[in-house]
């Protein structure tokens, strides 16, 4: 059985906290979700600070136990259950395998007669329609054979925020990226009428590319029966709690949760920069504005952020937090030796050098007969080399001039033209256009395309911003620019200047093409490279009129996500 990864389990909120004791009259309440119960206790002890959401009773009666399934069971003859990771309140969550697509998935299961089965199905189908790559995607939601199950993505390479905070608070730049990306994602979800209501540190994942993804949108709350009259306020406060925890490694309520210590009882909500030294002042104030404290801070009176959209705008208005500079490792000190110039064979003097080093005597020159013979052989080889070099120089001079001093005739081509081969030179780009074939939408900022060929490095053409992964968020294989050289030309190299390290391919259409190809396959790949200034040189000269500069992997954008930027393109023969 494969090793368990908690990075894709929507509802398993284990964070190392000790679960609260279960009530003896309801065995179902003994679950792995101890943090959820701890958080409910925190809400009861500090109602003025906790999110305004309410949970239905945890036990729905003895008739709604979690389905008794086992590893190896198949759903729809496709999803094979591998490991049960959560069993809670009448439903269970599994790591499974999609045998049709041969990939790992996560599955939530509950009986069809469960009182929350219909709301879970509705929430899963609504979340699936959103299709935003910043959220863990719902892949399927089915009612079959007295079971309701929801299938979602499994991200084995992602890390929970809970695990990240276990080793300490985040750097200011990482905390800034967290609140920026999560607030923007939740603002987009609320615009579509979707809320989370269960936005905890275990619901936020960081991928290997540094992007944050949110799991359990709408589904986590539906599974637990969590509702509220102010969903936007609840999600905004939850984001504020995530930012607070990221800055301080403390949970902003009096109860310990998610492996973090809560605040001291009776002192109220302290600003992050009062809890821990060195906290970024702007992020500290932003966390306070998002939490339920009317936006009051020690130094400023800013309006509170009551919706994810307001919080996202507040993040955009603050100065951008730059990543820390890489640490510079100084080279080791130079060690003086006795062979250094001026010290060869001499002793060091002074108070720090009491011992006198014995002089080092260099070996005597070879005076034996074999040594003399070797000297003569080396001298002879030098004379021969000089003679050959002189002869080659004279031969070149005579090849360019006749015996009477007149220039030698140039070579005649097969067509009888008395012309020498043309030297490499720049090729003018007559026009350029953006290229975003299916599955793209056919347009990639076409109004800025001329900026990539205007010989002005201060202007550039940019791609759209993509979320999730540098390969265009796994939405498409790439985008690019098609260059029209006006006529069929011999292409020796193409140099592309990027802002940030970018992977790019150089592709050329057939010289017989009468029009621009409409698919990537209409261009043949002739070179590729990665970097900020990428010279693309085919293995041999290629003739073509239409050339495609095809971007395949984008650099990270300063405002989150990934974006490509081309400032200049130069073509030479």
C-alpha positions in Angstrom: 0.0 0.0 0.0 1.3 3.4 -0.9 2.4 5.8 1.7 -0.4 8.0 3.0 -0.4 11.6 2.0 -2.7 14.0 3.9 -2.1 16.8 1.3 -5.3 15.9 -0.6 -7.7 14.9 2.1 -10.5 17.5 2.3 -11.8 16.8 5.7 -9.0 15.2 7.7 -8.1 18.1 9.9 -5.6 16.4 12.2 -3.0 18.8 13.3 -1.4 17.0 16.2 -3.9 18.3 18.7 -5.3 16.1 21.4 -9.0 15.3 20.5 -11.6 16.2 23.0 -13.1 13.3 24.8 -16.1 11.8 23.0 -19.5 11.6 24.6 -20.3 8.0 25.9 -23.8 8.0 24.5 -22.7 8.5 20.9 -19.8 6.3 19.7 -19.8 8.0 16.3 -18.3 11.1 17.8 -15.0 9.4 18.4 -13.3 10.6 15.2 -9.9 11.7 13.9 -11.2 15.3 13.6 -10.2 16.4 17.1 -9.3 19.8 15.9 -12.8 20.5 14.6 -14.2 19.7 18.1 -11.5 21.9 19.7 -12.4 24.8 17.4 -16.1 24.4 18.3 -15.1 24.7 21.9 -13.0 27.8 21.0 -16.1 29.3 19.4 -18.1 28.8 22.5 -15.5 30.3 24.8 -14.8 33.3 22.6 -18.0 34.0 20.6 -17.0 37.6 19.9 -13.9 36.5 18.1 -14.9 33.3 16.3 -16.4 33.0 12.9 -20.2 33.4 12.8 -21.0 29.9 11.6 -22.9 27.2 13.4 -22.5 23.4 13.2 -25.5 21.1 13.2 -25.3 18.4 15.9 -22.4 16.1 15.3 -24.5 12.9 15.7 -27.3 12.3 13.3 -28.5 9.1 15.0 -27.4 5.5 15.1 -28.9 4.8 11.7 -26.4 6.9 9.8 -23.1 5.3 10.5 -20.3 5.7 7.9 -20.6 3.1 5.1 -18.7 -0.1 6.1 -16.5 -0.5 3.0 -13.0 -2.0 2.7 -9.8 -1.4 0.7 -10.2 -2.8 -2.8 -13.9 -1.9 -3.1 -14.7 -0.3 -6.5 -17.2 2.5 -7.1 -18.7 2.6 -10.6 -16.2 -0.1 -11.6 -13.7 2.7 -11.8 -12.6 4.1 -8.4 -10.8 1.6 -6.3 -10.6 2.5 -2.6 -7.1 2.2 -1.1 -7.0 3.7 2.4 -9.6 5.2 4.8 -8.2 8.5 6.1 -11.3 9.9 7.9 -14.4 8.4 9.5 -16.6 11.2 10.9 -20.2 11.8 11.6 -21.8 9.3 9.2 -19.3 9.8 6.3 -15.8 8.6 5.5 -13.0 9.8 3.3 -10.7 7.6 1.3 -7.6 7.7 -0.8 -8.5 5.9 -4.1 -7.3 5.2 -7.6 -9.0 6.1 -10.8 -8.3 3.0 -12.8 -9.6 4.5 -16.0 -7.2 7.5 -15.9 -4.6 5.8 -13.7 -4.3 8.6 -11.2 -4.8 9.0 -7.4 -8.0 10.7 -6.3 -9.8 11.4 -3.0 -13.4 10.1 -2.3 -16.0 11.2 0.3 -18.7 8.5 1.0 -21.9 8.8 2.9 -25.3 6.9 2.9 -27.9 8.1 0.4 -30.4 8.4 3.3 -28.1 10.7 5.3 -29.8 14.0 6.1 -27.0 15.9 4.5 -26.5 13.7 1.4 -28.5 16.1 -0.9 -26.7 19.2 0.3 -23.3 17.5 -0.2 -24.2 16.6 -3.7 -25.4 20.1 -4.5 -22.3 21.7 -3.0 -20.0 19.3 -4.9 -21.7 20.0 -8.2 -21.7 23.8 -7.7 -17.9 23.7 -6.8 -17.2 21.6 -9.9 -18.8 24.2 -12.1 -16.4 26.9 -10.8 -13.4 25.4 -12.5 -11.0 27.7 -10.8 -7.5 26.1 -10.7 -6.8 27.8 -7.3 -9.2 25.3 -5.8 -8.8 21.5 -5.5 -11.1 20.4 -8.2 -14.2 18.2 -7.7 -14.1 15.5 -10.4 -17.4 13.7 -9.9 -20.5 13.7 -7.6 -22.7 10.6 -7.8 -25.6 8.9 -6.1 -25.4 5.1 -6.7 -26.4 1.9 -4.9 -27.6 3.7 -1.7 -24.4 5.6 -1.6 -23.5 9.2 -2.3 -19.8 9.9 -3.1 -17.8 12.9 -4.2 -14.5 12.4 -6.1 -11.9 15.2 -6.0 -8.2 15.8 -6.9 -5.4 14.2 -4.9 -2.3 16.4 -4.6 0.5 14.2 -3.2 3.2 16.8 -3.7 1.4 19.6 -1.9 2.0 20.5 1.7 -0.7 21.6 4.2 -0.3 25.0 5.9 -0.5 23.1 9.2 2.7 21.2 8.3 4.4 24.4 7.1 3.6 26.2 10.4 4.8 23.3 12.5 8.4 24.3 11.8 7.8 28.0 12.5 6.1 31.1 11.2 6.3 32.0 7.5 8.6 34.6 6.0 6.9 37.9 5.3 7.0 37.3 1.6 5.4 33.9 1.9 2.7 35.2 4.2 2.0 38.0 1.7 1.6 35.5 -1.1 -0.7 33.4 1.1 -3.2 36.2 2.0 -3.0 37.6 -1.6 -3.7 34.3 -3.4 -6.3 33.0 -0.9 -8.3 36.3 -0.7 -8.4 36.6 -4.5 -9.5 33.0 -4.9 -12.3 33.3 -2.3 -13.4 36.6 -3.8 -13.8 34.8 -7.1 -15.8 32.0 -5.4 -18.1 34.4 -3.6 -18.8 36.2 -6.9 -20.2 32.9 -8.1 -22.3 32.4 -4.9 -20.0 29.9 -3.3 -18.5 30.0 0.2 -16.1 27.8 2.2 -17.0 28.2 5.9 -14.3 25.7 6.8 -11.2 27.6 5.8 -8.7 26.2 8.3 -4.9 25.7 8.0 -5.5 22.1 6.9 -7.7 23.4 4.0 -4.8 25.4 2.4 -2.1 23.6 0.5 1.2 25.0 -1.0 2.4 23.3 -4.1 6.0 22.7 -5.1 5.7 25.8 -7.3 4.9 28.0 -4.4 1.2 28.4 -5.3 -1.5 28.1 -2.7 -4.6 25.9 -3.4 -7.8 25.7 -1.4 -9.6 22.4 -0.9 -13.1 21.6 0.3 -14.9 24.6 -1.2 -18.6 24.3 -0.1 -18.1 20.5 0.3 -16.4 20.6 3.7 -19.1 22.7 5.2 -21.9 20.6 3.7 -20.4 17.4 5.1 -20.5 18.9 8.6 -23.7 20.8 8.2 -22.0 24.2 8.8 -24.2 27.2 7.9 -24.1 31.0 8.6 -26.1 34.0 7.7 -22.9 36.0 6.8 -20.7 33.7 4.7 -18.5 36.4 3.3 -17.7 37.7 6.8 -17.0 34.2 8.1 -14.6 33.4 5.2 -12.8 36.8 5.5 -12.2 36.3 9.2 -10.9 32.8 8.5 -8.4 34.3 6.0 -7.4 36.8 8.7 -6.8 33.9 11.1 -4.6 32.1 8.5 -2.5 35.3 8.1 -2.3 35.8 11.8 -1.1 32.2 12.3 1.4 32.5 9.5 3.0 35.6 11.0 3.1 34.4 14.6 2.7 30.6 14.7 -0.1 31.3 17.2 -3.9 30.6 16.8 -5.7 33.9 17.2 -8.2 32.5 19.7 -7.9 31.4 23.3 -8.1 27.7 22.5 -5.1 25.7 21.1 -5.8 24.3 17.6 -4.0 22.9 14.5 -0.8 22.3 16.5 -0.5 25.9 17.6 -0.9 27.6 21.0 -3.8 29.9 21.4 -3.6 33.4 22.9 -3.5 34.0 26.6 -6.9 34.1 28.2 -8.5 37.3 29.2 -6.1 39.7 27.3 -8.2 39.9 24.1 -6.9 39.9 20.5 -3.3 41.1 20.4 -1.8 42.4 17.2 0.7 40.0 15.5 3.6 42.4 16.0 2.8 42.5 19.7 2.9 38.7 19.9 6.1 38.2 18.0 9.0 40.5 17.3 10.0 41.3 13.7 6.5 40.8 12.2 5.9 42.9 9.1 3.9 45.9 10.2 1.6 46.1 7.2 0.7 42.4 7.3 0.1 42.7 11.0 -2.4 45.5 10.5 -4.0 43.6 7.6 -4.6 40.5 9.8 -6.3 42.7 12.4 -8.6 44.3 9.8 -9.7 40.9 8.6 -10.4 39.5 12.1 -13.5 40.5 14.1 -12.1 43.5 15.9 -13.6 46.4 13.9 -10.2 47.1 12.3 -8.7 48.7 15.4 -4.9 48.6 15.8 -2.5 50.3 18.1 -1.4 52.9 15.6 -4.1 53.3 12.9 -7.9 53.2 12.5 -8.5 51.5 9.2 -12.0 50.2 8.2 -12.4 46.5 8.7 -12.4 44.1 5.8 -15.7 42.2 5.8 -15.6 40.4 2.4 -12.8 38.6 0.6 -13.0 41.1 -2.2 -12.3 44.0 0.3 -9.4 42.1 1.7 -8.0 41.4 -1.7 -8.1 45.1 -2.6 -6.5 46.0 0.7 -3.6 43.6 -0.1 -3.2 45.1 -3.5 -3.1 48.6 -2.1 -0.2 47.9 0.3 3.4 48.0 -0.8 4.5 44.7 -2.3 6.5 42.5 0.1 9.7 41.4 -1.7 11.3 38.0 -1.2 14.4 37.9 1.0 17.7 38.4 -0.6 19.7 35.1 -1.0 22.4 34.7 1.7 25.9 35.5 0.4 28.6 33.0 1.4 32.0 34.7 1.7 34.9 32.8 0.0 37.5 31.3 2.3 40.5 33.4 3.3 43.5 33.1 1.0 46.2 30.9 2.5 49.7 32.1 2.1 52.3 29.3 1.3 56.0 29.2 1.3 55.9 29.0 -2.5 54.3 32.5 -2.8 56.4 35.0 -4.6 59.0 36.6 -2.3 58.8 33.8 0.3 60.2 30.9 -1.7 62.8 29.1 0.4 62.8 31.8 3.1 61.8 31.6 6.7 58.9 33.6 8.3 60.0 36.1 11.0 58.2 38.0 13.7 56.5 37.3 17.0 54.0 34.8 15.5 56.7 32.8 13.7 59.2 31.4 16.2 60.0 28.3 14.3 62.4 28.7 11.3 61.3 26.7 8.3 64.1 24.9 6.5 64.8 26.3 3.0 63.4 24.3 0.1 66.0 23.6 -2.5 64.7 23.4 -6.1 65.8 20.3 -8.1 68.9 20.9 -10.2 68.5 21.2 -14.0 69.0 18.1 -16.1 72.7 17.9 -16.9 72.9 14.2 -17.7 73.2 13.1 -21.3 69.5 12.1 -21.5 68.6 15.6 -20.3 70.7 17.3 -23.0 69.1 15.0 -25.7 65.6 16.0 -24.5 66.5 19.7 -24.8 67.7 19.2 -28.5 64.4 17.3 -29.3 62.3 20.1 -27.9 64.2 22.7 -29.8 63.8 20.8 -33.0 60.1 20.5 -32.5 59.8 24.2 -31.9 61.7 25.0 -35.1 59.5 22.7 -37.1 56.3 24.2 -35.7 57.5 27.7 -36.6 58.3 26.6 -40.1 54.9 25.0 -40.6 53.2 28.1 -39.2 55.1 30.4 -41.6 54.2 28.2 -44.6 50.5 28.3 -43.8 50.5 32.1 -43.4 52.3 32.5 -46.8 49.9 30.1 -48.4 46.9 32.1 -47.2 48.4 35.4 -48.4 49.2 33.9 -51.9 45.6 32.4 -52.1 44.2 36.0 -51.9 46.6 37.6 -54.3 48.1 36.6 -57.6 51.7 36.4 -58.3 51.6 39.9 -59.8 50.0 41.4 -56.7 46.5 41.6 -58.1 43.6 40.1 -56.1 42.7 36.5 -56.9 39.5 35.9 -58.8 36.4 35.1 -56.6 34.7 31.8 -56.8 32.0 31.4 -59.4 28.6 29.9 -58.4 26.8 27.2 -60.3 24.6 29.8 -61.9 27.6 31.7 -63.2 27.2 34.6 -60.7 30.5 36.0 -59.5 29.3 36.6 -55.9 30.8 35.6 -52.5 28.4 34.1 -49.8 26.5 36.8 -48.0 27.7 37.5 -44.4 25.2 36.9 -41.5 23.0 39.9 -40.8 19.7 41.0 -39.2 16.4 40.0 -40.8 13.6 42.5 -40.6 10.4 41.3 -39.0 7.5 42.6 -41.1 4.8 41.8 -38.6 3.9 39.6 -35.6 0.7 38.2 -34.1 -0.2 36.3 -30.9 -0.8 32.6 -31.2 -3.1 30.8 -28.7 -4.6 27.7 -30.5 -7.1 25.3 -28.9 -7.5 24.4 -26.1 -6.7 28.2 -25.7 -9.3 30.9 -26.4 -7.5 32.2 -29.5 -6.3 35.5 -28.0 -3.3 36.4 -25.8 -3.1 40.2 -25.4 -2.9 40.9 -29.2 -2.8 44.7 -28.6 0.7 44.5 -27.0 2.3 42.2 -29.7 4.1 45.1 -31.5 6.0 45.9 -28.3 8.0 42.7 -28.7 9.5 43.8 -32.0 9.8 47.6 -31.6 13.6 47.5 -30.7 12.7 49.1 -27.4 13.6 46.9 -24.4 11.5 49.0 -22.0 8.3 47.8 -23.7 7.1 44.2 -23.8 4.3 41.8 -24.7 2.9 39.8 -21.8 0.9 36.6 -21.6 -2.1 36.3 -19.4 -1.5 35.3 -15.7 -1.9 31.6 -15.0 -2.5 30.0 -11.6 -1.3 26.7 -10.2 1.7 25.5 -12.3 4.2 27.2 -14.6 3.1 25.2 -17.6 0.1 27.4 -18.0 -1.8 26.0 -15.0 -2.1 22.6 -16.9 -4.7 24.4 -19.1 -2.8 24.4 -22.4 0.6 23.3 -23.9 1.7 26.9 -24.5 1.3 30.2 -26.3 3.5 32.2 -28.6 4.2 34.8 -31.2 4.2 34.2 -35.0 6.8 36.3 -36.9 6.2 37.1 -40.6 9.5 37.8 -42.3 7.8 39.1 -45.5 9.3 36.4 -47.7 11.1 33.1 -47.4 14.4 33.8 -45.7 17.4 31.7 -44.5 17.2 31.8 -40.7 20.5 31.3 -38.8 19.3 32.2 -35.3 16.6 34.0 -33.3 17.3 35.7 -29.9 14.5 36.3 -27.5 14.7 38.6 -24.4 12.4 37.6 -21.5 11.6 39.1 -18.1 12.3 36.0 -16.0 13.6 32.6 -16.9 11.3 31.2 -19.5 11.3 27.9 -21.5 10.8 28.5 -25.2 10.8 26.6 -28.5 11.6 28.0 -32.0 9.4 26.5 -34.7 9.3 27.2 -38.4 6.6 26.7 -41.0 7.3 25.0 -44.3 8.8 27.4 -46.9 6.0 26.3 -49.2 3.3 27.6 -46.8 1.1 30.1 -48.5 -0.5 31.2 -45.3 0.1 31.1 -41.5 -0.5 27.6 -40.0 -3.4 27.5 -37.5 -2.0 24.7 -35.3 1.2 24.0 -33.5 1.8 20.9 -35.6 1.9 23.2 -38.6 5.3 24.4 -37.3 8.4 22.2 -37.0 10.5 22.6 -33.9 14.1 23.6 -34.8 15.5 24.8 -31.5 14.7 25.2 -27.8 16.2 26.9 -24.7 15.5 28.3 -21.3 16.6 31.6 -19.7 16.1 35.4 -19.7 18.1 36.0 -22.9 17.7 32.9 -25.0 19.6 32.4 -28.3 17.8 29.9 -30.5 20.0 28.5 -33.2 19.0 25.6 -35.4 21.5 22.8 -36.0 21.5 23.9 -39.7 20.2 26.9 -41.5 16.4 26.8 -42.1 14.4 28.5 -44.8 11.0 29.9 -43.8 8.7 32.9 -44.0 6.6 32.2 -40.8 8.4 31.6 -37.5 6.8 30.7 -34.2 8.3 31.7 -30.9 6.5 29.1 -28.7 6.5 29.6 -24.8 6.2 26.3 -22.9 7.0 27.2 -19.3 6.5 30.6 -17.6 8.3 32.3 -14.7 6.6 33.3 -11.5 4.8 36.6 -11.6 5.3 39.3 -8.9 1.5 39.4 -8.2 1.2 35.6 -7.9 0.7 32.9 -10.5 2.8 32.7 -13.6 3.2 35.1 -16.6 5.6 35.3 -19.6 7.0 38.6 -20.8 8.8 39.2 -24.1 10.7 42.5 -24.5 12.6 42.0 -27.8 13.0 39.4 -30.6 15.9 39.6 -33.1 16.2 37.3 -36.2 19.6 36.9 -38.1 20.4 35.0 -41.2 
